[in-house]
Amino acid sequence: MSNTDLAQVLFTTRLQASDRATDEQVRTAITERLRACHGDRRACAALVAQEAGDHPETYAPRMRWALATVARACGVTRLAAA
């Protein structure tokens, strides 16, 4: 999975920028969300789209946070698909 894929998954979790989550908490949240979506990244992407439509004013800041957080916590640009 790419950082963008992982950021979309993170976007759909309950973690917030204000939580100042550790790298381990971020990775755990991503793993738990992927399990909840049965490993289907498209399901997570659909949730992102729904949130973007429901709350367009918060979409861009949250996605920037998710992208930066994934880059820090996961330190990858691409992971093999599960």
C-alpha positions in Angstrom: 0.0 0.0 0.0 1.2 3.5 -0.7 1.3 6.4 1.8 -1.8 7.8 0.1 -3.6 4.5 0.6 -2.6 4.4 4.2 -3.5 8.0 4.8 -7.0 7.3 3.4 -7.3 4.5 5.9 -6.0 6.7 8.8 -8.5 9.4 7.7 -11.4 7.1 8.6 -10.2 6.2 12.1 -11.1 8.0 15.3 -7.6 9.4 15.7 -7.4 13.2 15.6 -4.5 15.6 15.1 -5.1 16.8 18.7 -4.5 13.3 20.0 -0.8 13.5 19.2 -0.8 9.8 18.7 2.4 7.8 18.8 3.7 6.1 15.7 2.6 2.8 17.2 -0.9 4.1 17.9 -1.2 5.3 14.3 -0.1 1.9 12.9 -2.5 0.1 15.2 -5.4 2.4 14.2 -4.6 1.7 10.5 -4.4 -2.0 11.1 -7.7 -2.1 13.0 -9.5 0.0 10.4 -8.3 -2.3 7.6 -9.5 -5.3 9.6 -12.9 -3.6 10.0 -13.0 -3.1 6.3 -12.0 -6.7 5.7 -8.8 -5.4 4.1 -10.7 -3.6 1.4 -9.0 -0.2 0.7 -12.0 0.7 -1.5 -14.3 0.5 1.5 -12.0 3.0 3.4 -11.9 5.2 0.3 -15.7 5.3 0.2 -15.7 6.4 3.9 -13.3 9.2 3.0 -15.6 10.3 0.1 -18.6 10.3 2.4 -16.8 12.4 5.0 -15.5 14.8 2.3 -19.1 15.3 1.2 -20.5 15.6 4.7 -17.8 17.9 6.0 -16.0 19.6 3.1 -14.6 22.3 5.4 -12.6 19.8 7.4 -11.5 17.4 4.6 -8.4 19.2 3.4 -6.8 19.8 6.8 -7.6 16.3 8.0 -6.2 14.7 4.8 -3.0 16.8 5.2 -2.7 15.6 8.8 -3.3 12.0 7.7 -0.7 12.2 4.9 2.0 13.8 7.2 1.2 11.4 10.0 1.5 8.3 7.8 4.8 9.6 6.4 6.1 9.9 10.0 4.6 6.8 11.5 5.1 4.4 8.6 8.1 5.8 6.9 7.3 4.2 3.6 6.3 5.3 0.2 4.9 1.9 -0.9 3.9 -1.3 0.9 3.1 -4.6 -0.7 -0.7 -5.2 -0.9 -1.9 -7.6 1.7 
